[in-house]
Amino acid sequence: MFKHEHPYKPFIQKNTTKLIVGTLPPPRFSTGELLEKDVDFCYGSYYNSLWLFIDKIHNLNLRYDNSNEAIEERKTFLIKNKIGVCDIVDSAERDKIDASDLGMKNIKLRNIIGYLDKYPNIDTLLFTGGNSKNGPEYFFRRHLKDYNLKMELVNNEVPRIHEFKLPVRLSTSTAISTSSIQTPIRTIKTVSLTSGSGAANISISRIPLYKQLKAKNPKFNTFDYRVMQYREFF
């Protein structure tokens, strides 16, 4: 049994407005066995591609290696753009040492609501995946139930957008009844982005918009589609 613990603390500043929420980085980031192009930071796997999308959108010319410079480049971008990172899974156990979300069990979640309470400028959560089992949105929905809260659909087109109402200082209680909710209320938007993993390419190929763009331009690929989608939110 492999105890997969998240290697990074949440990266959030006082003026952070958007929070990237995933699950866990590949196990090699917890064991320190990084690949040559990995960066020892949130979403540092070269094969996850999140930073490749951001790099393309902003023409950052980022480094992809194990250097401190590569880490600082990413931190600088996040701080400048008021973006934070707080994956929802703190730890999990695995029978097989891989990065599969479905392979996680005995999962311990981070208190995202508590972080929202602590950092009141956050108004948007960017899930790096949808509501499939053991995905970030899936866990967040479970997390909200502890507070008797739920997400309301705003836009059902990919990427799907929801929102929920968050009573101020909600994290002071592990659960509340709806009758005890008092103003002021914060409205938090959630965006379920298409995952950067290769496994999501099949689902992308079925999306009508992708099919239309691919028909117009045969060179258009799943990387281009994600860049187009992520551009609005990064």
VENPEPE-V322332 format. One record per residue. N is the residue number from 1. SS is DSSP state (helix for helix, strand for strand, loop for the rest). PHI is phi as a letter, one per 20 degrees, with the letter a starting at -180 (none if undefined). OMEGA is omega in radians with two decimals (none if undefined). Layout:
BEGIN
[[N;SS;PHI;OMEGA] [N;SS;PHI;OMEGA]]
END
This chain:
BEGIN
[[1;loop;none;3.13] [2;strand;d;3.08] [3;strand;e;-3.08] [4;strand;e;-3.13] [5;strand;d;3.14] [6;loop;f;-3.07] [7;loop;e;-3.05] [8;loop;c;3.02] [9;loop;f;3.07] [10;loop;g;3.12] [11;strand;d;-3.05] [12;loop;c;3.08] [13;loop;d;-3.12] [14;loop;f;-3.10] [15;loop;d;3.11] [16;loop;f;3.13] [17;loop;d;3.12] [18;strand;c;-3.09] [19;strand;c;3.06] [20;strand;f;-3.09] [21;strand;c;3.05] [22;loop;d;3.14] [23;loop;d;3.13] [24;loop;c;3.01] [25;loop;f;3.12] [26;loop;g;-3.10] [27;loop;g;-3.10] [28;helix;f;3.10] [29;helix;f;3.09] [30;helix;e;-3.12] [31;helix;e;3.12] [32;loop;n;-3.12] [33;loop;d;-3.04] [34;loop;f;3.03] [35;loop;e;-3.03] [36;loop;g;-3.09] [37;loop;e;3.08] [38;loop;f;3.03] [39;loop;d;-3.06] [40;loop;f;-3.09] [41;loop;a;-3.13] [42;loop;g;-3.11] [43;loop;l;-3.08] [44;loop;e;3.12] [45;loop;f;-3.14] [46;loop;f;-3.06] [47;loop;e;3.01] [48;loop;f;2.99] [49;loop;n;-3.13] [50;helix;g;-3.13] [51;helix;f;3.05] [52;helix;f;3.10] [53;helix;f;-3.14] [54;helix;f;3.12] [55;helix;g;-3.14] [56;helix;f;-3.10] [57;helix;f;-3.03] [58;helix;d;-3.13] [59;loop;l;-3.04] [60;loop;e;-3.08] [61;loop;l;-3.09] [62;loop;f;3.00] [63;loop;e;3.07] [64;loop;c;-3.13] [65;loop;a;-3.07] [66;loop;e;-3.04] [67;loop;f;3.03] [68;helix;f;3.13] [69;helix;f;3.13] [70;helix;f;3.11] [71;helix;f;-3.09] [72;helix;f;3.09] [73;helix;g;-3.11] [74;helix;f;3.09] [75;helix;f;-3.14] [76;helix;f;3.11] [77;helix;f;-3.11] [78;helix;f;-3.13] [79;helix;f;-3.12] [80;helix;f;-3.07] [81;loop;e;3.07] [82;loop;l;3.13] [83;strand;d;3.08] [84;strand;d;3.09] [85;strand;c;3.07] [86;loop;b;3.10] [87;loop;f;-3.01] [88;loop;e;-3.14] [89;strand;e;3.10] [90;strand;e;3.11] [91;strand;a;3.09] [92;strand;b;3.06] [93;strand;d;-3.12] [94;strand;c;2.99] [95;loop;f;3.13] [96;loop;d;-3.10] [97;loop;e;3.06] [98;loop;b;-3.05] [99;loop;e;-3.09] [100;loop;f;3.06] [101;loop;f;-3.11] [102;loop;f;-3.13] [103;loop;e;-3.13] [104;loop;e;3.01] [105;strand;b;-3.05] [106;strand;l;-2.98] [107;strand;e;3.05] [108;strand;d;-3.11] [109;strand;e;2.99] [110;loop;e;-3.12] [111;loop;e;-3.12] [112;helix;f;3.11] [113;helix;g;3.10] [114;helix;f;3.11] [115;helix;f;3.08] [116;helix;f;3.10] [117;helix;f;-3.10] [118;helix;f;-3.10] [119;loop;d;-2.97] [120;loop;f;3.13] [121;loop;e;3.14] [122;loop;f;3.12] [123;loop;c;-3.09] [124;strand;b;3.02] [125;strand;d;3.13] [126;strand;d;3.13] [127;strand;f;3.11] [128;loop;e;-3.11] [129;loop;q;-3.09] [130;loop;e;-3.02] [131;loop;e;3.07] [132;loop;f;-3.04] [133;loop;g;3.13] [134;loop;m;3.01] [135;loop;e;-3.08] [136;helix;f;3.11] [137;helix;f;3.11] [138;helix;g;-3.14] [139;helix;f;-3.11] [140;helix;f;3.07] [141;helix;g;3.10] [142;helix;f;3.12] [143;helix;f;-3.12] [144;helix;f;-3.13] [145;helix;f;3.10] [146;loop;f;-3.12] [147;loop;d;-3.10] [148;loop;l;3.10] [149;loop;d;3.09] [150;loop;b;3.13] [151;loop;e;3.09] [152;strand;d;-3.09] [153;strand;f;3.08] [154;strand;d;-3.12] [155;strand;b;-3.07] [156;loop;e;3.07] [157;loop;e;3.10] [158;loop;f;0.00] [159;loop;f;-3.09] [160;strand;f;-3.10] [161;strand;d;3.06] [162;strand;c;2.99] [163;strand;b;3.04] [164;strand;b;-3.11] [165;strand;e;-3.08] [166;strand;d;3.05] [167;strand;f;3.12] [168;loop;f;-3.14] [169;loop;m;3.14] [170;helix;f;-3.04] [171;helix;f;3.09] [172;helix;f;3.11] [173;loop;c;3.14] [174;loop;f;3.10] [175;loop;a;3.12] [176;loop;c;3.00] [177;loop;e;-3.11] [178;helix;f;-3.11] [179;helix;f;-3.10] [180;helix;e;-3.14] [181;loop;f;-3.13] [182;loop;c;3.07] [183;loop;f;0.04] [184;loop;f;-3.10] [185;strand;d;3.02] [186;strand;d;3.03] [187;strand;d;-3.13] [188;strand;d;3.10] [189;strand;e;3.05] [190;strand;c;3.13] [191;strand;c;-3.12] [192;strand;e;-3.11] [193;loop;f;3.03] [194;loop;f;-3.10] [195;loop;g;3.10] [196;loop;e;-3.10] [197;loop;f;3.12] [198;helix;f;-3.12] [199;helix;f;-3.11] [200;helix;e;-3.09] [201;helix;f;3.14] [202;helix;f;3.14] [203;helix;f;3.10] [204;helix;f;-3.09] [205;helix;f;-3.13] [206;loop;e;-3.09] [207;loop;f;-3.10] [208;helix;g;-3.13] [209;helix;f;3.12] [210;helix;f;-3.14] [211;helix;f;3.13] [212;helix;f;-3.11] [213;helix;f;3.12] [214;helix;f;3.12] [215;helix;f;3.12] [216;helix;f;-3.10] [217;loop;c;-3.10] [218;loop;g;3.14] [219;loop;e;3.12] [220;loop;f;-3.06] [221;loop;c;-3.08] [222;helix;f;3.06] [223;helix;f;3.13] [224;helix;g;-3.13] [225;helix;f;-3.14] [226;helix;f;3.10] [227;helix;g;3.11] [228;helix;f;-3.12] [229;helix;f;-3.07] [230;helix;f;-3.06] [231;helix;g;-3.11] [232;loop;f;-2.99] [233;loop;d;3.11] [234;loop;d;none]]
END
